[in-house]
């Protein structure tokens, strides 16, 4: 499983020969600064955790350019289906066997609406099992006791958690979240993009290290193999 960080909470996953984008907010991210052209991206599926613009901005354009299927909650899926895009609707607690692996839609605590005011349903996260690797993409969320359910579904190899505070968990809550999901290998997302969510990288990594955990903070466009 190959994971590429496109800034903010945007990710590309390569699993079983398929290309999956998660929460594509690229063209409007000031930190991307022209490094990534959305017209060059490959996508068979686009997973959306919730409807906020900093997670969905480029979803429509990429889906129409690539023919990707948008996977999200019922309200978000319906929103894009009405735009002529192929979708796969899900809801909390449900799972589906896709050609690249199993996806389970799990709870998150946040809000969710499109930039035009359309209701985006309840936010969520994804537990993805593919190529004998299991990852948890939390989406935008507060620390929640529901995270304790995730180890009942699968043993994680990686937890992808928001760490920027103000709109989501902060570093300290993310450490607790990693305890709840029983995964000490964490990729941080949702940080630095705006003034409200800027973090001290060295301090964040030290806090995780002192807790016996590994926090990975990647540069935009950087990839790694899990």
Buried (B, 14 or more C-beta within 10 A) or exposed (E): BEBBBBBBBBBBBBBEEBBBBBBBBBBEBEEBEEEBEBEEBBBBBBBBBBBBEBBBBBBBBBBEBBEBBBBBBBBBBBBBBEEEBEBBBBBBEEBEEBEBBBBBBBBBBBEBBBEEEBEBBBBBBBBBBBBEBBBBBBBBBBBBEBBEBBBEBBEBBBBBBBBBBEBBBBBBBBBEBBBBBBBBBBBBBBBBBBEEBEBEEEEBBEBBEEBEBBBBBBEBEEEEEB
